[in-house]
Amino acid sequence: MTIRPDFGPEYGEDERREQGALPAEPDDAAEREITDRETEEQETGHFDPEDNEAHAPGNVCERCGRLITAGQDARRRLDGQWVHEECPR
């Protein structure tokens, strides 16, 4: 049994685009690139590189032996132990 694909102009894609079910497709390559960039900015606009920092409040730093507080950045070593990103003096 063969299933007819539901995409392409010969399968009603243009009709669905006219009805608003599909977004309009830019004709020009430059317009397409601008649309792609705008879409990418919307998808990644809410990311903040600072949010990628690890915190381990309440754990003991295996390097200096001090308690890691909530405001200190930390990282986990391969052996699973937490250490300060920069140990306090």
C-alpha positions as CSV (number, residue, x, y, z in Angstrom):
1,M,0.0,0.0,0.0
2,T,1.3,3.4,-0.9
3,I,0.7,6.5,1.2
4,R,0.6,9.8,-0.6
5,P,2.8,12.5,1.0
6,D,1.1,15.6,2.3
7,F,3.6,18.2,1.2
8,G,4.7,20.0,-1.9
9,P,2.7,22.3,-4.2
10,E,1.1,19.3,-6.0
11,Y,-0.3,18.0,-2.8
12,G,-2.1,21.1,-1.5
13,E,0.7,22.9,0.3
14,D,0.0,26.2,-1.6
15,E,-3.7,26.0,-0.6
16,R,-2.8,25.5,3.1
17,R,-0.4,28.4,2.9
18,E,-3.1,30.6,1.5
19,Q,-5.5,29.6,4.2
20,G,-2.9,30.5,6.9
21,A,-2.2,27.0,8.0
22,L,1.5,27.3,6.9
23,P,3.7,30.4,7.1
24,A,4.4,32.3,3.9
25,E,7.6,31.3,2.2
26,P,10.0,34.1,1.2
27,D,10.8,34.3,-2.5
28,D,14.2,35.9,-2.3
29,A,17.2,34.1,-0.8
30,A,18.1,37.3,1.2
31,E,14.7,37.4,2.7
32,R,15.0,33.7,3.6
33,E,18.3,34.4,5.3
34,I,16.8,37.3,7.3
35,T,13.9,35.1,8.3
36,D,16.2,32.3,9.4
37,R,18.3,34.7,11.5
38,E,15.2,36.2,13.2
39,T,14.0,32.7,14.0
40,E,17.4,31.8,15.4
41,E,17.5,34.9,17.6
42,Q,14.0,34.2,18.9
43,E,15.1,30.6,19.8
44,T,18.4,31.6,21.5
45,G,17.5,35.1,22.8
46,H,16.6,33.9,26.3
47,F,19.9,32.0,26.9
48,D,22.3,33.6,29.3
49,P,25.9,32.2,29.4
50,E,26.0,33.0,33.1
51,D,23.2,30.6,33.8
52,N,25.4,27.7,32.8
53,E,27.5,27.9,36.0
54,A,27.3,25.1,38.5
55,H,26.6,25.7,42.2
56,A,26.9,23.2,45.0
57,P,25.9,24.9,48.2
58,G,26.4,22.8,51.3
59,N,29.1,20.5,49.8
60,V,32.7,20.5,50.9
61,C,35.4,21.5,48.4
62,E,37.8,18.6,47.9
63,R,40.6,21.0,47.1
64,C,40.6,23.4,50.0
65,G,38.3,21.7,52.5
66,R,36.0,24.6,52.9
67,L,32.2,24.7,52.6
68,I,30.9,25.8,49.2
69,T,28.3,28.5,49.7
70,A,25.3,29.4,47.5
71,G,27.0,32.4,45.9
72,Q,30.2,30.5,44.8
73,D,30.7,28.9,41.5
74,A,31.7,25.2,41.6
75,R,32.5,22.4,39.3
76,R,32.3,18.6,39.6
77,R,35.4,16.6,38.9
78,L,35.5,13.3,37.1
79,D,35.6,11.5,40.4
80,G,32.3,13.1,41.4
81,Q,33.7,15.5,44.0
82,W,32.8,19.2,44.0
83,V,35.5,21.9,44.1
84,H,35.3,25.7,44.0
85,E,35.8,27.2,40.6
86,E,38.3,29.5,42.4
87,C,39.0,28.5,46.0
88,P,38.7,31.4,48.4
89,R,41.9,32.6,50.1
